Amino acid sequence: MIDPWFDPIQYSYLPGTIFGTTIGLWGALMGCLCGYRTLFAWLIISGCLLLAASIILLILGIIALKTGQPYGIWYAFLLPGIQGSFMLPFFLWLLRSRRLHIELNAMMAEDLRDVSR
């Protein structure tokens, strides 16, 4: 049997906990800051970086599974990698559509101001 990368009993909770907390905080920031035009680019870039991190975790999980690592090691990388790879594209689409909705509302409000004058 191959040597484990780390002790799965003590450290297997770390990848999922750190990644899940980071995505949760990013989601809270996304909800609070998507209305600000200057921070929208930061939200998109950080979301793409989180998506890249989830793909890296997914690849690490597949490598760990193929090399015969114990369950606590490959599962710790594979689960957050799969979840992030499926959820983050939807969140990025949601962020973009919410920003588009905010821009359209601003344009309609501007049109109503022009009509009332």
C-alpha positions in Angstrom: 0.0 0.0 0.0 1.2 3.5 -0.8 2.1 5.9 2.1 -0.7 8.4 2.8 -0.1 12.0 2.0 -1.1 13.1 5.5 -2.8 11.6 8.5 -6.4 11.3 7.4 -7.7 11.0 11.0 -6.3 14.4 12.0 -6.3 16.5 8.9 -9.0 15.2 6.5 -11.5 17.9 7.6 -9.2 20.8 6.5 -9.7 21.0 2.7 -13.5 20.9 2.9 -13.7 23.2 5.9 -11.4 25.8 4.5 -12.9 25.7 1.0 -16.5 25.7 2.2 -15.9 28.6 4.6 -14.2 30.6 1.8 -17.1 29.9 -0.6 -19.6 30.9 2.1 -17.9 34.2 2.8 -17.6 34.9 -0.9 -21.3 34.2 -1.3 -22.1 36.7 1.5 -19.9 39.3 -0.1 -21.5 38.6 -3.4 -24.9 39.3 -2.0 -23.8 42.5 -0.3 -21.5 43.9 -2.9 -23.0 43.0 -6.3 -24.7 46.4 -6.5 -21.4 48.3 -6.4 -20.0 48.8 -9.9 -16.4 49.1 -8.7 -16.4 45.9 -6.8 -18.2 43.8 -9.4 -14.9 43.0 -11.2 -13.3 41.9 -7.9 -16.3 39.5 -7.3 -15.9 38.0 -10.7 -12.2 37.5 -10.4 -12.4 36.1 -7.0 -15.2 33.7 -8.1 -13.0 32.5 -11.0 -10.1 31.9 -8.6 -12.4 29.9 -6.3 -13.5 27.9 -9.4 -9.9 27.2 -10.3 -9.2 26.1 -6.7 -12.2 23.7 -6.8 -10.9 22.2 -10.1 -7.5 21.8 -8.5 -9.1 20.0 -5.5 -11.1 17.8 -7.9 -7.9 16.9 -9.8 -6.1 16.2 -6.5 -9.0 14.0 -5.3 -8.9 12.0 -8.6 -5.2 11.6 -8.3 -5.5 10.4 -4.7 -8.2 8.0 -5.7 -6.2 6.5 -8.6 -3.0 6.2 -6.5 -4.7 4.2 -3.8 -4.8 6.8 -1.0 -7.1 6.0 2.0 -10.7 7.1 2.0 -10.1 10.0 4.3 -7.6 11.6 1.9 -9.3 11.2 -1.5 -12.7 12.1 -0.1 -11.4 15.2 1.6 -10.2 16.6 -1.8 -12.9 15.1 -4.1 -16.0 16.3 -2.3 -15.2 20.0 -2.2 -13.8 19.8 -5.7 -17.0 18.3 -7.1 -19.3 20.7 -5.2 -17.3 23.8 -6.1 -17.0 22.7 -9.7 -20.8 22.4 -10.0 -21.9 25.3 -7.8 -19.5 28.1 -8.6 -20.4 28.4 -12.4 -24.0 28.8 -11.3 -23.1 31.4 -8.7 -21.0 33.3 -11.3 -24.0 33.2 -13.7 -26.3 34.4 -10.9 -23.9 37.3 -10.1 -23.7 38.4 -13.7 -27.5 38.2 -14.2 -28.1 40.1 -10.9 -25.6 42.8 -12.1 -27.5 43.0 -15.4 -30.8 43.4 -13.6 -29.4 46.3 -11.5 -28.0 48.0 -14.6 -31.4 47.7 -16.3 -33.2 49.1 -13.3 -30.8 52.1 -13.2 -31.4 52.7 -17.0 -35.1 52.6 -16.5 -34.9 55.0 -13.6 -32.8 57.4 -15.7 -35.4 57.2 -18.5 -38.2 58.0 -16.1 -36.3 61.0 -14.8 -35.9 62.2 -18.4 -39.6 61.8 -19.2 -40.8 63.6 -16.1 -38.8 66.8 -16.9 
